[in-house]
Amino acid sequence: MYYLVSKMTVLFIVFIASSAFQLYFWLYHLNSIFLADRRVQNRMKIQPKVSVLIAAKNEYDNIQVHLSSWLEQDYPDFEVIIIDDHSSDATKEYLQEYKDPRLKVLSLPGHFQGKKSAITFGLEQSTSDWIIVTDADCQPAGTSWISSLLTDHSNYDVILGYGPYKSTNTWLSRWITYETWYIAMQYFSAAALDRAYMGVGRNMAYRKSIFQKIGGFDRHKTIKSGDDDLFIQSLPKDANIGYALCDESWTWSKPANNLSNYIQQKRRHLTTSVHYRMSTRLWLTLIFLSHLSWYVSFIIISWHLPISIAALFIRYMIILWMAQRSKATLGKPLELWTVPIFDFLIVIFYSLFSVSYFFPRRNW
Protein backbone atom coordinates (compact mmCIF):
# COMPACT_ATOMS: atom_id res chain seq x y z
CA MET A 1 0.00 0.00 0.00
CA TYR A 2 2.82 2.40 0.90
CA TYR A 3 4.52 1.61 -2.43
CA LEU A 4 1.31 2.33 -4.34
CA VAL A 5 0.78 5.63 -2.52
CA SER A 6 4.39 6.68 -3.16
CA LYS A 7 4.11 5.73 -6.82
CA MET A 8 0.89 7.69 -7.20
CA THR A 9 2.48 10.69 -5.48
CA VAL A 10 5.38 10.68 -7.93
CA LEU A 11 3.03 10.31 -10.89
CA PHE A 12 0.86 13.12 -9.57
CA ILE A 13 3.91 15.39 -9.24
CA VAL A 14 4.96 14.48 -12.81
CA PHE A 15 1.44 15.22 -14.00
CA ILE A 16 1.37 18.61 -12.28
CA ALA A 17 4.86 19.54 -13.55
CA SER A 18 4.12 18.52 -17.14
CA SER A 19 0.75 20.30 -16.98
CA ALA A 20 2.45 23.49 -15.83
CA PHE A 21 4.98 23.33 -18.65
CA GLN A 22 2.33 22.55 -21.26
CA LEU A 23 0.23 25.48 -20.04
CA TYR A 24 3.27 27.72 -20.43
CA PHE A 25 3.99 26.27 -23.87
CA TRP A 26 0.46 26.70 -25.27
CA LEU A 27 -0.72 29.85 -23.51
CA TYR A 28 2.49 31.89 -23.57
CA HIS A 29 5.10 30.48 -25.93
CA LEU A 30 2.85 29.67 -28.90
CA ASN A 31 0.52 32.57 -28.17
CA SER A 32 3.47 34.95 -28.54
CA ILE A 33 3.01 34.65 -32.32
CA PHE A 34 -0.16 36.68 -32.17
CA LEU A 35 0.97 39.04 -29.43
CA ALA A 36 4.12 39.93 -31.36
CA ASP A 37 2.16 40.34 -34.58
CA ARG A 38 0.22 43.20 -32.98
CA ARG A 39 3.35 45.26 -32.46
CA VAL A 40 3.56 48.44 -34.50
CA GLN A 41 6.16 48.04 -37.23
CA ASN A 42 8.07 50.83 -38.97
CA ARG A 43 7.04 49.92 -42.47
CA MET A 44 8.85 51.58 -45.35
CA LYS A 45 7.18 52.37 -48.63
CA ILE A 46 10.39 51.60 -50.51
CA GLN A 47 10.23 48.13 -52.07
CA PRO A 48 13.68 46.67 -52.77
CA LYS A 49 14.50 44.59 -55.80
CA VAL A 50 13.94 40.89 -55.15
CA SER A 51 15.40 37.74 -56.66
CA VAL A 52 13.29 34.59 -56.34
CA LEU A 53 15.60 31.56 -56.39
CA ILE A 54 14.33 28.12 -57.37
CA ALA A 55 16.58 25.07 -57.60
CA ALA A 56 15.24 22.60 -60.15
CA LYS A 57 16.24 19.03 -60.88
CA ASN A 58 13.91 17.13 -63.20
CA GLU A 59 11.06 19.50 -62.34
CA TYR A 60 9.55 19.84 -65.81
CA ASP A 61 6.00 18.97 -64.69
CA ASN A 62 6.04 21.32 -61.70
CA ILE A 63 7.62 24.22 -63.57
CA GLN A 64 5.02 23.97 -66.32
CA VAL A 65 2.31 24.39 -63.70
CA HIS A 66 3.87 27.03 -61.45
CA LEU A 67 6.12 29.21 -63.60
CA SER A 68 3.39 31.69 -64.52
CA SER A 69 2.39 32.17 -60.86
CA TRP A 70 5.97 33.14 -59.95
CA LEU A 71 6.17 35.63 -62.80
CA GLU A 72 2.71 37.18 -62.40
CA GLN A 73 3.49 38.94 -59.14
CA ASP A 74 2.27 42.50 -58.62
CA TYR A 75 5.66 43.46 -57.13
CA PRO A 76 7.35 46.34 -59.01
CA ASP A 77 10.92 45.05 -59.29
CA PHE A 78 11.79 41.37 -59.17
CA GLU A 79 13.41 38.56 -61.09
CA VAL A 80 12.89 34.81 -61.02
CA ILE A 81 16.09 32.79 -61.21
CA ILE A 82 15.73 29.07 -61.86
CA ILE A 83 18.90 27.06 -61.42
CA ASP A 84 18.86 23.80 -63.36
CA ASP A 85 20.67 21.10 -61.40
CA HIS A 86 21.70 18.78 -64.24
CA SER A 87 18.14 17.77 -65.13
CA SER A 88 17.69 14.78 -67.44
CA ASP A 89 14.11 15.67 -68.41
CA ALA A 90 12.84 18.62 -70.48
CA THR A 91 13.27 21.22 -67.70
CA LYS A 92 16.11 23.15 -69.29
CA GLU A 93 14.65 23.09 -72.82
CA TYR A 94 11.26 24.30 -71.62
CA LEU A 95 12.78 27.18 -69.65
CA GLN A 96 14.99 28.28 -72.52
CA GLU A 97 11.97 28.57 -74.79
CA TYR A 98 9.96 30.56 -72.22
CA LYS A 99 10.24 34.25 -73.00
CA ASP A 100 9.96 36.71 -70.11
CA PRO A 101 12.45 39.47 -69.26
CA ARG A 102 12.08 38.73 -65.54
CA LEU A 103 13.07 35.08 -65.95
CA LYS A 104 16.74 34.10 -65.72
CA VAL A 105 17.72 30.48 -66.33
CA LEU A 106 21.06 29.19 -65.06
CA SER A 107 22.75 25.84 -65.37
CA LEU A 108 24.67 24.61 -62.36
CA PRO A 109 28.33 24.00 -63.31
CA GLY A 110 29.23 20.35 -63.73
CA HIS A 111 31.34 20.00 -60.59
CA PHE A 112 28.48 21.24 -58.36
CA GLN A 113 25.22 19.54 -57.47
CA GLY A 114 22.44 19.71 -54.92
CA LYS A 115 20.09 22.41 -53.71
CA LYS A 116 22.65 24.26 -51.58
CA SER A 117 25.02 24.61 -54.51
CA ALA A 118 22.17 25.70 -56.77
CA ILE A 119 20.93 28.36 -54.34
CA THR A 120 24.47 29.64 -53.78
CA PHE A 121 25.14 29.83 -57.53
CA GLY A 122 21.83 31.59 -58.16
CA LEU A 123 22.45 34.08 -55.37
CA GLU A 124 25.87 34.94 -56.77
CA GLN A 125 24.27 35.70 -60.13
CA SER A 126 21.43 37.74 -58.65
CA THR A 127 21.27 41.52 -58.78
CA SER A 128 19.03 42.09 -55.75
CA ASP A 129 19.45 43.02 -52.12
CA TRP A 130 16.73 40.58 -51.07
CA ILE A 131 16.47 36.88 -51.86
CA ILE A 132 13.36 34.70 -51.68
CA VAL A 133 13.79 30.93 -51.85
CA THR A 134 11.06 28.49 -52.74
CA ASP A 135 10.75 25.08 -54.39
CA ALA A 136 9.67 24.07 -57.86
CA ASP A 137 6.57 22.27 -56.53
CA CYS A 138 5.37 25.35 -54.62
CA GLN A 139 2.68 27.74 -55.80
CA PRO A 140 2.36 31.28 -54.40
CA ALA A 141 -0.95 31.97 -52.69
CA GLY A 142 -1.58 34.84 -55.08
CA THR A 143 -0.10 37.70 -57.04
CA SER A 144 0.81 39.61 -53.85
CA TRP A 145 3.03 36.82 -52.49
CA ILE A 146 6.29 38.78 -52.72
CA SER A 147 4.88 42.06 -51.40
CA SER A 148 3.10 40.28 -48.52
CA LEU A 149 6.19 38.33 -47.53
CA LEU A 150 8.33 41.48 -47.52
CA THR A 151 5.84 43.85 -45.87
CA ASP A 152 8.18 44.49 -42.92
CA HIS A 153 11.48 43.93 -44.72
CA SER A 154 13.09 47.08 -43.32
CA ASN A 155 12.95 45.63 -39.80
CA TYR A 156 14.57 42.28 -40.52
CA ASP A 157 17.48 40.38 -42.02
CA VAL A 158 15.42 37.22 -42.50
CA ILE A 159 11.67 36.71 -42.89
CA LEU A 160 10.17 33.27 -42.31
CA GLY A 161 7.20 32.32 -44.44
CA TYR A 162 4.59 29.60 -44.16
CA GLY A 163 4.34 26.69 -46.58
CA PRO A 164 1.17 24.67 -45.95
CA TYR A 165 0.17 21.61 -47.95
CA LYS A 166 -2.98 21.27 -49.99
CA SER A 167 -5.27 19.12 -47.90
CA THR A 168 -7.18 16.18 -49.31
CA ASN A 169 -9.80 13.94 -47.76
CA THR A 170 -7.36 11.30 -46.47
CA TRP A 171 -6.01 10.66 -43.00
CA LEU A 172 -2.40 11.02 -44.17
CA SER A 173 -3.21 14.42 -45.66
CA ARG A 174 -4.99 15.51 -42.47
CA TRP A 175 -2.04 14.35 -40.43
CA ILE A 176 0.49 16.24 -42.58
CA THR A 177 -1.70 19.35 -42.39
CA TYR A 178 -1.79 19.13 -38.59
CA GLU A 179 1.93 18.46 -38.17
CA THR A 180 2.84 21.28 -40.57
CA TRP A 181 0.67 23.64 -38.51
CA TYR A 182 2.11 22.39 -35.22
CA ILE A 183 5.73 22.78 -36.37
CA ALA A 184 5.01 26.22 -37.84
CA MET A 185 3.47 27.36 -34.56
CA GLN A 186 6.70 26.38 -32.83
CA TYR A 187 9.18 28.06 -35.16
CA PHE A 188 7.10 31.21 -35.58
CA SER A 189 6.68 31.58 -31.82
CA ALA A 190 10.41 31.02 -31.34
CA ALA A 191 11.07 33.84 -33.81
CA ALA A 192 8.58 36.05 -31.97
CA LEU A 193 10.57 35.48 -28.76
CA ASP A 194 13.92 36.10 -30.51
CA ARG A 195 14.83 32.41 -30.33
CA ALA A 196 14.45 31.50 -34.01
CA TYR A 197 15.82 28.06 -34.82
CA MET A 198 14.36 27.06 -38.20
CA GLY A 199 12.33 28.02 -41.24
CA VAL A 200 11.20 26.20 -44.36
CA GLY A 201 12.95 26.33 -47.71
CA ARG A 202 9.54 26.36 -49.40
CA ASN A 203 9.08 29.99 -48.38
CA MET A 204 11.78 32.18 -46.89
CA ALA A 205 13.30 35.60 -47.57
CA TYR A 206 16.62 37.04 -46.49
CA ARG A 207 19.05 39.81 -47.26
CA LYS A 208 21.80 38.83 -49.66
CA SER A 209 24.27 40.49 -47.31
CA ILE A 210 23.39 38.25 -44.34
CA PHE A 211 23.88 35.15 -46.49
CA GLN A 212 27.30 36.37 -47.57
CA LYS A 213 28.22 37.47 -44.05
CA ILE A 214 27.92 33.92 -42.66
CA GLY A 215 29.50 32.28 -45.68
CA GLY A 216 26.22 30.89 -46.95
CA PHE A 217 25.99 27.15 -46.36
CA ASP A 218 29.71 26.67 -45.66
CA ARG A 219 29.20 25.54 -42.06
CA HIS A 220 27.05 22.60 -43.16
CA LYS A 221 27.93 22.13 -46.81
CA THR A 222 28.65 18.41 -46.32
CA ILE A 223 25.06 17.83 -45.15
CA LYS A 224 22.71 17.30 -48.07
CA SER A 225 19.68 18.94 -46.45
CA GLY A 226 19.46 21.93 -44.13
CA ASP A 227 19.35 24.81 -46.61
CA ASP A 228 16.60 26.24 -44.40
CA ASP A 229 16.87 25.20 -40.74
CA LEU A 230 20.68 24.91 -40.60
CA PHE A 231 20.90 28.26 -42.39
CA ILE A 232 18.88 29.79 -39.54
CA GLN A 233 21.10 27.98 -37.03
CA SER A 234 24.15 29.60 -38.64
CA LEU A 235 22.91 33.17 -38.24
CA PRO A 236 24.59 35.46 -35.70
CA LYS A 237 22.72 36.17 -32.48
CA ASP A 238 22.13 39.79 -33.45
CA ALA A 239 20.34 38.88 -36.71
CA ASN A 240 16.78 40.22 -36.85
CA ILE A 241 14.43 37.42 -37.81
CA GLY A 242 10.77 38.11 -38.49
CA TYR A 243 7.88 36.21 -40.02
CA ALA A 244 4.89 36.75 -42.27
CA LEU A 245 1.52 35.36 -41.25
CA CYS A 246 -1.07 36.64 -43.73
CA ASP A 247 -2.32 34.00 -46.14
CA GLU A 248 -1.22 36.04 -49.18
CA SER A 249 2.39 35.35 -48.13
CA TRP A 250 2.01 31.56 -48.22
CA THR A 251 3.21 29.04 -50.77
CA TRP A 252 1.17 25.90 -51.34
CA SER A 253 2.56 22.42 -51.99
CA LYS A 254 1.17 18.95 -52.49
CA PRO A 255 1.72 16.64 -49.50
CA ALA A 256 3.45 13.27 -49.70
CA ASN A 257 1.10 10.88 -51.48
CA ASN A 258 2.01 7.83 -49.42
CA LEU A 259 3.38 6.93 -46.02
CA SER A 260 6.75 5.80 -47.38
CA ASN A 261 7.50 9.19 -48.97
CA TYR A 262 6.35 11.00 -45.85
CA ILE A 263 8.63 8.94 -43.59
CA GLN A 264 11.58 9.59 -45.89
CA GLN A 265 10.90 13.33 -45.62
CA LYS A 266 10.79 13.11 -41.83
CA ARG A 267 14.03 11.15 -41.76
CA ARG A 268 15.77 13.88 -43.77
CA HIS A 269 14.57 16.49 -41.31
CA LEU A 270 15.76 14.41 -38.37
CA THR A 271 19.26 14.17 -39.85
CA THR A 272 19.51 17.97 -39.79
CA SER A 273 17.94 18.50 -36.37
CA VAL A 274 20.85 16.70 -34.66
CA HIS A 275 23.03 19.60 -35.85
CA TYR A 276 20.94 22.25 -34.09
CA ARG A 277 22.41 24.30 -31.29
CA MET A 278 22.43 22.44 -27.98
CA SER A 279 20.04 24.97 -26.41
CA THR A 280 17.55 24.41 -29.25
CA ARG A 281 17.77 20.64 -28.99
CA LEU A 282 17.22 20.80 -25.22
CA TRP A 283 14.20 23.05 -25.66
CA LEU A 284 12.59 20.83 -28.30
CA THR A 285 13.32 17.75 -26.20
CA LEU A 286 11.71 19.41 -23.18
CA ILE A 287 8.57 20.16 -25.21
CA PHE A 288 8.35 16.56 -26.35
CA LEU A 289 9.04 15.05 -22.91
CA SER A 290 6.47 17.28 -21.21
CA HIS A 291 3.92 16.26 -23.84
CA LEU A 292 4.76 12.57 -23.44
CA SER A 293 4.87 12.59 -19.63
CA TRP A 294 1.55 14.45 -19.49
CA TYR A 295 -0.27 11.71 -21.37
CA VAL A 296 1.53 8.84 -19.63
CA SER A 297 0.90 10.19 -16.13
CA PHE A 298 -2.66 11.16 -17.04
CA ILE A 299 -3.52 7.68 -18.31
CA ILE A 300 -2.19 6.07 -15.13
CA ILE A 301 -3.61 8.43 -12.50
CA SER A 302 -7.00 8.77 -14.22
CA TRP A 303 -7.80 5.24 -13.08
CA HIS A 304 -7.38 6.35 -9.46
CA LEU A 305 -8.31 10.03 -9.70
CA PRO A 306 -11.32 10.40 -12.02
CA ILE A 307 -11.27 14.15 -11.38
CA SER A 308 -8.18 14.30 -13.61
CA ILE A 309 -10.53 13.89 -16.58
CA ALA A 310 -11.25 17.59 -16.11
CA ALA A 311 -7.59 18.26 -16.94
CA LEU A 312 -8.04 16.47 -20.26
CA PHE A 313 -11.03 18.64 -21.05
CA ILE A 314 -9.12 21.81 -20.15
CA ARG A 315 -6.15 20.72 -22.28
CA TYR A 316 -8.29 20.14 -25.34
CA MET A 317 -10.15 23.40 -24.87
CA ILE A 318 -6.86 25.31 -24.77
CA ILE A 319 -5.49 23.54 -27.85
CA LEU A 320 -8.73 24.03 -29.78
CA TRP A 321 -8.79 27.68 -28.78
CA MET A 322 -5.23 28.10 -30.09
CA ALA A 323 -6.09 26.27 -33.31
CA GLN A 324 -9.15 28.44 -33.80
CA ARG A 325 -7.12 31.56 -33.05
CA SER A 326 -4.59 30.64 -35.73
CA LYS A 327 -7.29 29.78 -38.26
CA ALA A 328 -7.11 33.15 -39.99
CA THR A 329 -3.33 33.09 -40.39
CA LEU A 330 -1.95 29.54 -40.28
CA GLY A 331 -4.82 27.13 -39.98
CA LYS A 332 -7.16 27.49 -42.95
CA PRO A 333 -6.71 23.86 -44.08
CA LEU A 334 -6.77 22.66 -40.46
CA GLU A 335 -9.85 20.67 -39.45
CA LEU A 336 -10.49 21.48 -35.80
CA TRP A 337 -12.10 18.13 -34.99
CA THR A 338 -8.80 16.38 -35.79
CA VAL A 339 -6.72 18.49 -33.39
CA PRO A 340 -7.43 16.55 -30.13
CA ILE A 341 -6.89 13.24 -31.95
CA PHE A 342 -3.57 14.26 -33.43
CA ASP A 343 -2.42 15.93 -30.21
CA PHE A 344 -2.36 12.43 -28.72
CA LEU A 345 -1.10 10.59 -31.81
CA ILE A 346 1.80 12.96 -32.40
CA VAL A 347 3.37 11.84 -29.11
CA ILE A 348 3.23 8.22 -30.23
CA PHE A 349 4.50 9.07 -33.71
CA TYR A 350 7.48 11.11 -32.50
CA SER A 351 8.35 8.43 -29.93
CA LEU A 352 8.35 5.62 -32.50
CA PHE A 353 9.99 7.74 -35.17
CA SER A 354 12.83 8.86 -32.90
CA VAL A 355 13.51 5.27 -31.86
CA SER A 356 13.47 4.06 -35.47
CA TYR A 357 16.19 6.57 -36.35
CA PHE A 358 18.72 4.58 -34.33
CA PHE A 359 18.09 1.41 -36.32
CA PRO A 360 19.72 0.69 -39.70
CA ARG A 361 17.88 2.42 -42.50
CA ARG A 362 15.60 0.21 -44.57
CA ASN A 363 13.71 0.70 -47.77
CA TRP A 364 10.27 1.71 -46.60
C-alpha positions, 0 to 999 in steps of 0.5 A, a space after each residue: 500500500 505504501 509503495 502504491 501511494 508513493 508511486 501515485 504521489 510521484 506520478 501526480 507530481 509528474 502530471 502537475 509539472 508537465 501540466 504546468 509546462 504545457 500550459 506555459 507552452 500553449 498559452 504563452 510560448 505559442 501565443 506569442 506569435 499573435 501578441 508579437 504580430 500586434 506590435 507596430 512596425 516601422 514599415 517603409 514604402 520603398 520596395 527593394 528589388 527581389 530575386 526569387 531563387 528556385 533550384 530545379 532538378 527534373 522538375 519539368 512537370 512542376 515548372 510547367 504548372 507554377 512558372 506563370 504564378 511566380 512571374 505574375 506577381 504585382 511586385 514592381 521590381 523582381 526577377 525569377 532565377 531558376 537554377 537547373 541542377 543537371 536535369 535529365 528531363 525537359 526542364 532546361 529546354 522548356 525554360 529556354 523557350 519561355 520568353 519573359 524578361 524577368 526570368 533568368 535560367 542558369 545551369 549549375 556547373 558540372 562539378 556542383 550539385 544539390 540544392 545548396 550549390 544551386 541556391 548559392 550559384 543563383 544568389 551569386 548571379 542575382 542583382 538584388 538586395 533581397 532573396 526569396 527561396 522556394 521550391 519548384 513544386 510550390 505555388 504562391 498563394 496569389 499575385 501579392 506573395 512577394 509584397 506580402 512576404 516582404 511587408 516588414 522587410 526594413 525591420 529584418 534580415 530574414 523573414 520566415 514564411 509559411 508553406 502549408 500543404 494542400 489538404 485532401 480527404 485522407 487521414 495522411 493528408 490531415 495528419 500532414 496538415 496538422 503536423 505542418 501547422 504544429 511545427 510552424 506554430 513552434 518556429 514562428 513563436 520562437 522567432 517572436 521570442 527572438 529564439 528562431 531556430 528554423 524556417 522552411 525552404 519552401 518559403 523564406 526571404 533574407 538579405 543577400 548580405 546576411 547570407 554572404 556574411 555567414 559564408 552561406 551554407 559553408 558551415 554545413 555544406 557536407 550535409 545534403 539537407 538543411 538549406 533552411 533550418 541549418 541556415 537559420 542555425 548559422 545566423 549570428 545572435 544579433 540577426 533580426 528574424 521576423 515572419 509573415 503570417 497573412 495567407 497572401 504570403 504563403 506558398 502551397 505544396 502537395 503533401 506526400 502521397 504515401 506513407 513511405 515518402 512521408 517517412 523519408 521526408 521526416 528522416 531527412 529532417 531528423 538528420 539535420 535536427 541533430 546539428 541544431 544548437 544544444 540549447 535548441 535541442 534541449 528546448 525541443 526535447 523538453 517540449 516533447 518530454 512534457 507532452 509525453 509525460 503528461 499523457 503517460 501520467 494522465 492515463 495512469 492516474 485517471 484510473 485512481 483520480 477520475 477528477 483528472 478527466 477535467 484536466 483532459 477537457 481543459 487541455 483540449 479546450 486550450 489547444 482548440 482555442 489556439 487552433 481556432 485563433 490561428 485559423 485566420 493566419 496559419 490554420 485554414 486547411 486545419 480541421 479542428 475536430 482532428 486536433 485533439 486526436 492528433 495531439 495524442 497521436 503525435 506523441 506516439 509518432 514522435 516516440 516511434 519515429 525517434 527510436 526508429 532513427 537509431 536502427 539501420 535504414 531500410 527501404 520503406 
